[in-house]
Amino acid sequence: MPALAEIIDALPLPALVVEAGEQLVAANAAALRLLPPGSLGRPLALALRAADLLDGVAETMAGGPARELRLRLVKDGAEHIYLVTLAGLGQGAARQVLCTFRDTSAEEAAEAMRRDFVANVSHELRTPLTALTGFIETLQGPARDDPGARERFLSIMAREAGRMNRLVRDLLQLSRVEAEERVRPRDPVDLAAVLASVRSTLRPVAEGLGATVRIDAPAGAIPVPGDHDQLVQVFSNLMENALKYGTAGQEVRVTVTREPSFRGPAVRVAVADRGEGIDPVHLPRLTERFYRVDSHRSREKGGTGLGLAIVKHIVARHRGWLKIDSVKGEGSTFTVILPVA
């Protein structure tokens, strides 16, 4: 019959065995990576300072049933969450406790993201729905025969309904992009034509703000493998943001260069504005769903808080990179790097 050490070495999860006196008598390689060096043969309390675990081991050692408990451990500066299963081995003075550790950090992070996502969507929809409900009740009651109020309220209702429509559209788009992210698009797309088309589409927005969009790019076509519609969405989002959040009358500059990368030849597209800039504390979180630097200003300008999240996923699907640089008071530059093969 295999020895206890051989059995736990065969387990896929970190596993250790504690005997009477809570001495750590065996551990597989995965478990040893969780423990300080030299833990074997020493009391478990010196290896893992976790009161719940020690209490659970003591109760199981005393004849209690198998149990599970949740344990937080910090390893290499990162916090991990484990579901620890405790099971008794043997009887009486020879009784031991087998502890197995299953890392549930990724599962808990995904669940937290799901909860946050549902909460954020609910919050984003609640405000326009509340406004619509309130105005409908007013139009059905006190303002029924007030033409001025009716026109004013209908205008606000149309704006709020448009806001919900944009949110639903962006949620559907984000869902589609995430579903396709593992499949890299391979159709040839002329990036120069995409940028020119986006500039033309945004011309009314630019003119309304007294701004211009300038494209500095090599002459001729700039072919990249990609999804035409998704690339249009990426650069529409970046150019429109640069126009809306830049200063009035500014020039948004789009610079295209060919350059090498560690994966081979690539094309760099930098969209730069001369706006207020973004505090560095916000930069790492800008591509998170519903993250806004200025929530009120973003909503006023029709933002859903999902645009940069969609951009990030589209760029990732194209096996590219998104880089954000900003200097407070000087402006921001959003750079997309796309491989050409």
N, C-alpha and C positions, 0 to 999 in steps of 0.2 A: 504493500500500500504506500502511495507517495507520502512523503513527509509534508508537514503543514507548510513549510517554506516553499516547497515545489507547487503546492496547490495555489497559494496566493500569488505566486509568480505567474501562474497561468491566467489569472483573472485580468480582464481588460481594463478594469477600473483601479484607481489607487486603493490599496487594501492594507490594513495592519491588524495585528493581533495583540491584545493586552491580556495579561494574566493577573492573578491575585496580587494585590498591592499596587495595581495599575502600572505594572512594568511593561514597557513596550518590548515584546519578545520577537516579533517578526514583522516585516514590511516588504512589499514588492517595490520594484524600481520606481514605479509611478508615485507611490506614497512617499518614498524617500525624498523625491523632488519637492514635496510639500513641507518637509521637516528640516530643521537645522541639522548640520553635520553632527554625527556622533550621537544621534537620538536613540538608536537601538540599545536596549539594555538599561535605559534610564526611565524614570517615571514619565508617563504621558503628559503630566502637568507641566513638565519642563520643555516638552517638545511643542505642545499646542496649548496656548493660554486661552482656553475657551470653557467657561464655567458650565454652559449647557451640555457640551460634549462630555465633560468629566462627570457631571451628575448623571447623564444618561448611561455612561459606561458603568458607573457604580451601581445603578439600579438593575441594569441587565446582568451584571456580575452577581448580584444578590439573588438571581433567579427570575427577574422580571422578563416579560415577553419581548420579542423583537420590536424595534421601534425605528422611526425615522425622525431626524431633526435637521433644521436648516442652520448652516454654519457659514459665517463670513471669514475669509482668510485673506490676508494681504501678502502677495508674492511678487517680488521684483517691482514693487511700487504700485502694483495694480490690485484692485480688490476683486476677489472671486467669490461666488456664492456656490456652496456645495449642499447637496442633499445627502446626508450621512445616514446609512443604514447600520444599525447595531443589532447583532445576533449573538446569542450565547452558544458556546461550544462546550460540551461535557457537563459534568455535574460536580457538586460539592467543592472541595478545596482545589480540585483540578480544573474548575470551570475557567474558561477564557471567553473573551469577547472579540468577535470579528467586526471590524469597522470598515465599510466601503464608502468611498466618496465619489459622487457623481456631480460633475461641474454643470450647474444649471445657469451660469451667468448669461450665456447667449439667449437662452429661453426667457429669462426674466427681463433682459433688456428688450427683447422683441415684444413681450407682453406690455412692458411700460410704454414702448413706442406706440403700440396699438391703442392703449388707453389714452395717451396724449393726443393721438390722431383723432380719435372719436370725440374727445373733449374739445379739441380745436375746431373740428368741423361743426360740432353742435353750437359752439360759441359764434362762429362766423355766420351761421345761418340764423341764429336766434335774433340778432339785431335787425336785419332786414325784415324777417317775418313779423317781429313785434311791431315794426313801423307800419308794415302793410296792414296788419290786423287793426291797429289803432286808426289808421286813416280810413279804412273801409267802414269801421263803426261810426266814425265821424261823418262820413259822406251819407251813410244810411240814416243818420240822426240829425244833429244840429246844423250840418252844412248841406243838407239835402237840397235846399233851394237857394244856395249861395254860389252863383257862377264863378266868382273870383276865387273863393276857397276851393271850389271843385277843380279848377284848372291848376291851382298851386299844388293841391294834394295829389292830383293825378300825375303831375310832373315828378314829384318826389317818389311816388309809388313806382313809376316807370324806372327811375334811377335805381331804386332798391331791388326791383325785379331783375334789372340788368346785372346788378352786382351778384345776385344769387345765380343767375345764368352763367356768368363768367366763372364763378366758383365751381359749379358743377362741371362745366367744360374743362377746367383745368384739372379737376379731380379725375375725370375720365381719361384725359390725356396722360396724366401722371401714371395712372394704372396701366395704360397700354404700353407706355415706355418701359415701365418696370417689368412687365411681362415679356417684352422683347429684348431686354437688355443683354441676354446671353447670346443673342443672334446678331452678329455683326453685319451691317448692310454692306453690299458689294457693288451696287449700281454706280456707274461713273456719274459724278455730279460736277458741274462747272461752278466752283466757288465764287469766281468773279461775277458770274451771272446771278447767283443767289444774292450776293451783297448789293448789286445794282438794283435788283428787283425789290429788295427790302427797303433800300433808300427811296425808291420811287413810291412805294406803298406808304411810307412814313412822311412823305413830303408835306401833306396837309398838317400833320402834327407839328412838324418842324416850323412851317410857316406861321402856324398859330402861336408859336412860342418865339417867333422872331429868330429862330436858330437855323443852322445849316448842318448837313452831314457831308463830310469830305472823306473820300476813299482814296488812299494812296496804295496802289497795288501794281505789281509787274504787268506789263502789257500782255494781252492775249488771255486765253483760257487758263484756268487753274484747276485741273482735274483732281478730284479726291474720291475715294470710294465712300458712298454714303447713301442716306435716305434724303432725297431732295426736300420733302415737306418738313421733315424734322430739322434739317439745317436752316431752312427758312425760319422756323419757329425759334431756334436758338438765337439767330442774329436779329430777328425782329424784337425779341425780348430785350437783348442787350442794348440795341440802338434806341429803342423806345425808353428804356430806363434812363439811358444817358441823356436823352432829350428832356424827360420829365423831371429828373432830379438834378440836372445841371443848372447853371445860371441862365437867366433870360438873355437872349441874343447871342448865345455862345456858338462855337463851332465844335461839333462832335467829330472827332477824328478817328477813322477806321484805317489801321495800317496793316497791310498784308505783306509778309515776307516768307521766303522759302528758307528752311534751315535744317540742319541735321539734328537728329535726336538719338538717344541710345537705342531706339527701336528702328532707326532708319530715317530716310528723308521725311520731312514733315512741313506743314504750312502753319504759320502763326498768324492769327488774326487778333489784333488788339483794338478794343473799343474804348476810347478815352474821352472823358468829359472834364469840364472845368467847374464842377459843382462844389458843394461844401466839403466833400470828402467824408470818409467814414472812420470813426474811432477804431483803432486797431483791436480793441476788445471785442468788437462785433464781427470781425472778418472771418474767424473760424466757423461761425454759425450761420453765415448768410445763406447757405444753400440748404438749411434745414427747412422742413415744411412749416409754413406759417410763421417763420421767424421774421420779424420786422425791426429795423433800427428805430423807425418812428411810425408806430401803428396808425395814429390818427392821420398823418400826412399820406401814408401809403393808401389807406382806404379812400381818402379824398381824391386821390389820383386814379382810383379804379383798380388798385392792386389787390390780388387775392392772397399774397404771401406764398404762392406756389411756383411763381415763375422761375426763380433761380434753382429750385429743386428739380423742376422739369429740365432746365438747361443742363444741370449736373448729370442727370441720368442719360440724356441724349448724348452728351459728349462721351460719357463712359461707354455707351453702346457703340460708339464709333471708335472706341479704343484710344480716345484722346485725353487731354488734360484741360482742366479749367483752373486758371490762376487769377487771383484778385489782389490788386495792389491799390492802396489809397493813402493819401496824405491829407490830414485834416486841414481844411481851408484851401486846398489846392486842386482837389478833384480825385477821380478814381479811374482805374484802368482794369477792364475785364478782358482777359486773354484766353483764347481758345487755341489749342494746338492739336492739329489733326494729322495723323499719318497719311501719306499719299499712296501707300501700298499695303 
